[in-house]
């Protein structure tokens, strides 16, 4: 699995991802700077008295947990909210939450506010409002009854203690008696006192269960609310980091969505995986404004010219020029650059000393430069010697057979028999024949592909549609065409050392001091206009020319450093 294919959208749109992340992070930072600090105060209550009971029971625990859920729901209701506002004299309450902690009898109240004192007061009063709504909380008219019950409990506790002492005394006396009658009388007394003790204990337990000390349905504050010493938010650093991550993720998702909606071939790995054909060459872009028909002749030391020489070498290795003589150059759709590739490939073959013929085989879109000149269509209509229609508009050993004066009239006459006869007629004057054919979806391309020794498919990255590429593969694989490989057109990005190797920096007009400081001085000297550098006085200061000169100087210095490094590596290789 090639991860580069899956990461290609992120690499292609990395600027969008970075910009989106930065915008999201900066926006979040600016927004949080204007947010006030917030404080959180908490208080905790417990339901029942199980925590203080040395022998609690499971049913009691379950009942208290269910009561905790009910009280947590009551705490969020309007009566508790209104009672808290009336008790504190507030017109509104800050944000708060009341929840029962899972699998416990605890209830937690949390209040968040910009004022820490108010947060503590609201949390404490909310807890107080809940406690006041429990049955164990006393109302004023029940205070006398509770006092009576407390007095009775005190007396009963004293009676229980006295009875227990009497039982202990009788049991001690029973151990020293010897008469049967006396022993029986003491045992009756002990039995009566034990019955009395049990009755007193039962009554005492019943009275205690009706008081707050023994009530299950009661609330007790175990953690009072405190004034918070530090703010709980906003966490600016965390918010900014999350915004960065979220902005980057959204932009990354957008990049994948754009690539999914973009039905064009953008990467070499995609086209090779789709077609399964070898890549024989990668052709760079010819500079804007340059004449594509003579560029490699005028600029033979450029990367573009070298890429065509590499393509020629790969084709020769495949047998073109020896056992294979004719090559069709086509593509999946128009504007792939197939005509430029075909012309420059033919020029490269001719510059290598091979007699080459270029045939304009696209009857629907013939090249304008050969207009109104007899050629392929005239041979199909009228017959004749193909060599009589050859023209020589280019230097070297390159001849051209144009599409003809009226190419569309002969579109239906193109057949394997006619085309092979024309190619055989060109055999004596050509070692290599390159045909600039129509796109693969045109029926003529199948005829041309069946008559030649090999087919070269030109695919332009960022332009060729996926559907057209698939259709080209299906059409050629269902025909007897011999596919040589693919030429990738429009390769625009190369590492810096390519430019340093192929483009030597221009020499300076004046002597310079070696070293970094000398080159920096040359850059500063060249900030003016060209007239000033040549010693001519200038009256104006053009900011654009200053920037352009500075950019060119820095680029030339960088290329010079890389060039020296490459030459040093070459010398080392020769020594080795």
Secondary structure, DSSP 8 states (H G I E B T S, - for coil): --HHHHHHHHHHTHHHHHHHHHHHHHHHHHHHHTS--BEEEEEEEEESSGGG-TT--HHHHHHHHHHHHHHHHHHTSHHHHHHHHHHHT-SS--EEEEEE-TTSSEEEEEEEESSHHHHHHHHHHHHHHHHHTSTTS--GGGHHHHHHHHHHHHHHHHHHHHHHHHHHHHHHHHTT---HHHHHHHHHHHHHHHHHHHHHHHHHHHHHHTSTTT-SS-EEEEE-----SS--B--HHHHHHHHHHHHHHHHHHHHHHHHHH--B---HHHHHHHH---EEEEEE---TTS-TTTHHHH-TTSHHHHHHHHHHHHHHHTTBTTTB-EEEEEESSTTSSHHHHHHHHHHHHHHTT--EEEEE--SSS--GGGTT---HHHHHHH---GGGGEE--SSTTEEEE---SSGGGGGGG--HHHHHHHHHHHGGG-SEEEEE---TTSHHHHHHHHHSSEEEEEEETTTSBHHHHHHHHHHHHTTT--EEEEEEEEE----HHHHHHHS-----SS---SSHHHHHHHHHHTTS-HHHHTT---S---HHHHHHHHHHHHHHHHHHHHHHHHHHHHHHHHH-
